[in-house]
Amino acid sequence: MIIKPMFRKAIYPFYDSEKACIIILIIMLLIFLFGIAGISAAREDAQYSGYIWFPALLTILSLAVLISTTTRLVKHYRERISK
């Protein structure tokens, strides 16, 4: 009994498509700006200075997602150009 190999087209995850990356970039940019505004608001009022960690964390995490998504999108464009 001989088993023939089956070659199928690779299925990419939905978040790895170009449209999804652009949507994620836009959303993360808005969250990044919202975090910056939160840091600014928390620094203005001494009552909220203890809560500055939350918008700072939001800003840092959104920046991390922005960087990783941008590198993923650049890799896609490089692969497309090299073909």
C-alpha positions in Angstrom: 0.0 0.0 0.0 1.6 3.3 -1.2 0.4 6.5 0.4 0.5 9.5 -2.0 1.4 12.8 -0.4 -1.2 15.5 -0.6 0.1 19.0 -1.3 -2.3 21.7 -0.4 -2.1 25.5 -0.5 -1.0 27.0 2.7 -3.8 28.6 4.7 -2.8 31.8 6.3 -4.4 33.0 9.5 -6.9 35.9 9.2 -4.7 38.3 11.1 -1.8 37.8 8.7 -3.7 39.3 5.7 -2.8 42.8 4.4 -6.3 44.2 5.2 -6.3 42.9 8.8 -2.8 44.3 9.4 -3.9 47.8 8.1 -7.0 47.6 10.3 -4.9 46.6 13.3 -2.5 49.4 12.6 -5.3 52.0 12.6 -6.9 50.7 15.7 -3.6 50.5 17.6 -2.7 54.0 16.5 -6.0 55.3 18.0 -5.4 53.4 21.2 -1.9 54.8 21.3 -3.2 58.3 21.0 -5.9 57.6 23.6 -3.2 56.4 26.0 -1.1 59.5 25.4 -4.2 61.7 26.1 -4.8 59.6 29.3 -1.2 60.2 30.5 -1.6 63.9 29.8 -4.9 64.1 31.7 -3.5 62.1 34.7 -0.5 64.4 34.9 -2.6 67.5 35.0 -4.6 66.5 38.0 -2.8 65.4 41.2 -5.8 63.4 42.3 -5.2 60.9 39.3 -1.4 60.8 39.4 -1.6 57.3 41.1 -3.5 56.0 38.1 -1.0 57.0 35.5 0.2 53.4 35.2 -2.9 52.4 33.3 -2.7 54.8 30.3 1.1 54.2 30.3 0.6 50.4 30.1 -2.0 50.9 27.4 0.4 53.1 25.4 3.3 50.6 25.7 1.2 47.6 24.7 -0.4 49.4 21.8 3.1 50.5 20.6 4.3 46.9 20.9 1.5 45.7 18.7 2.1 48.6 16.3 5.7 47.6 15.9 5.0 43.9 15.4 2.2 44.5 12.9 4.4 47.0 11.0 7.2 44.4 10.7 4.7 41.8 9.5 3.3 44.1 6.9 6.8 45.1 5.7 7.7 41.4 5.3 4.6 40.9 3.2 5.6 43.8 0.9 9.1 42.5 0.6 7.9 39.0 -0.3 5.6 40.5 -2.9 8.3 42.6 -4.4 10.8 39.7 -4.5 8.4 37.5 -6.6 
